[in-house]
Amino acid sequence: KAVELATRAGEKTGVRPALILGIITQESNLGENTGQCYVKDLRTGSGIGKNTGRFFATVMKAPRDTEPFAALSSRIGFDPLNTAVSCPPSYGYGGAMGPAQFIPSTWVLYEQKIADLTGRGIPNPWDPEDAFMASAVLLKENGAATGTFAAERLAALRYFAGWKNANKSAYAFYGNDVMELATKYQGLIDV
């Protein structure tokens, strides 16, 4: 199913399906881990670990992400206080959603593009088809459609760290890991 979704997204965007699979694997293990935290206060973005109950002050950045998260939850019929999102890493905020791990403020920038490409009225970041398409659109806008190793790696780094931080050596691991996964998936696709 993942190959089918990546292929469809690649056909619409020009991004290599193996790269899309590499990103989705790096972000959520192909949708297996779409979040281990809940936002419990939309005013502050604080929350708790889903399985541990551990308190986190920065599950989601308020109001930048909490407001679009609440609005999105309302549109798709989810309870924002009981919908799993990513926990915060040691260096910032969590709050990333679904298999593609978009933060809410980024998701709203891409909703219309995703809807146009999938033909679905209200894209849902937890829906695999929408998530794969979102990944492909963002990768395309980050330069991946040129298809070179360097362009795809840079697009992956931009996906993770944004344009401003993509060339920081501290984030090189992400681009390397994604390209290793993409190479593995391309080999499987070629077979």
N, C-alpha and C positions, 0 to 999 in steps of 0.2 A: 504494500500500500504506500509506504514511504517513497519508493522509487517512482511509483505512478504519480504521486502528488508532486514530487520534485521535477519529474519530466514535464508535467503539465505546466508548472510554474516556469520552468526553463523555456518552454515553447513560447510562452507569452512575453517573457522578458529578455530572452537571449542569454541568460545566465546558465552556466553549465550545471546540470542536475547534480553531479557529484559534489560540487561546491555547496549547493543548497543542503544536501545531505550532511556534508561536513559541518556546516554551521548549526543545523538543527541537532546534530549529535553532540557537538561541543556545548551547546546551550542547555539541552534538556534530555540528552540520551534518547533522541527521537520521540520526545514527548513523554517519556517515562517519569521524569521529574520536573513538573511544572511549577513547583513551589512548595516550600516547607514552612511558610509563615503566613499569618493572618494580620491584616491591619485591623486594629481594634479601636483606634481613635482617628477619624478622618480630619480632625482639626490639627493634630500634631504629626500624624503619620506613624505613631508608635504602634506596636503590636506584640504578638507572641509567636513562639515556635509552635507549629501545628502539632507535633508529637511530644514536645518537651514542656510547653507552657512557659519557656524562658522569655523574659521581657526583652524587647528590642526598642530602643528609642527612635530608630531610623529605618523602620521597615519600608516606608515610602516618604518621599520628600513632599512636605506640605507647603503651600497649596499646589505647587507645580504639578504634582502627580496625583494627589488625593482627589482634587476636584474633577479632573477628567476620568479618574477611576470610578468615582461615584456616579458620574453621568453615564459612562459606558455600562456599568453594572445595571443601571436602571433601564437602558436601552435593550440589553440582552436578557434581562430578567434574572440577574444574579444578585445575591446578597453580598454587598461589598465587605461586610465584616466577617463573612464565612467563606470567602473565596481565596484559595491558596495562591500566593505570589512568592517570589524569591525572597529569601532572607537577606539582610544586608551583609555584604562582604566587609572585611576589616577596614577597607579604605573608602566607604561611602554608603550610599543608600541601596536598598533592595527594591522590591516592588515590581520586578519584571513579571510579565504575564505569559502563560501558555507555552507551547513548544518552541516558539521563536524567541521568547523572553524579551518582548518589547516592553519598555516602561510606558506607562499610560500617556505621558505627554508626547512621546514619539508616535505611539499608536494612532492618536487622533490626527496626526499630520498625514498618515497614510491610509486612513479608513476609506476615503473616496476612491483612491487608486485601486485598493484591494477590491472594493465593491465593483468597480468598472471592469476589472479583469476576471473576477469570478462570477459576476452576474448576480451576486447575492446582495440584498438590500442593506443589511446591517452586519458588517464583518465582526467576527467573534475571535479574539486572540486565542481562545482555548480550542477552537475548531481546527483540526489539522489542515484542512484545505486552505482556510484563511491564513493560518500561521505560515504554511509553506509559501504561499503567494506573497505574504508580507516580507518574508525573508528575501525572496527573489527580487522584489521591487527595491528594497533597501540596498541589496548587493549591487543591483544594476546602477542605482544612483550613486553608489560608492565606486563605480568604475569597473566592476567585475565582468561586464559583458564583452570587454575586449578579448577575454579568454587567455591572456598570458598568465604565467605563474606569478610574476611580480604584481600584476594588476589585481589578480584574485586575492593574493595574500594581503595587499594593501586594503582592498575592499573589506576583507575579513577584519583587519585591524580597525578600520573605521566603524564597522558594525559594532565592535566591542567598546572602543574608546573614543569614538567621534573623530572628526577630521583634524581637530586641533591636537589631539593626543596620540594619533595613530602611529607616529614615528618614535614614540618614547620607547627606549630599550626595555623598560620594565614590562611592557605589554607584548614584546616579541613572541613570548611563549604562545599567546593566543593564535597569532597568525600561523606560526609553525605547526601547532596542533591541528588547526583547521585544514591546512594544506596536506598534512599527513593523512587525515581522515578522508579528504577529497581524493587523494591518490589511491587509497584503499578502495573507496567506493567506485572510482573509475575503473579499476581493475575488475571488480565484480560486475559492473555494468557491461564492460567489454566482453566478458565471457558470455 
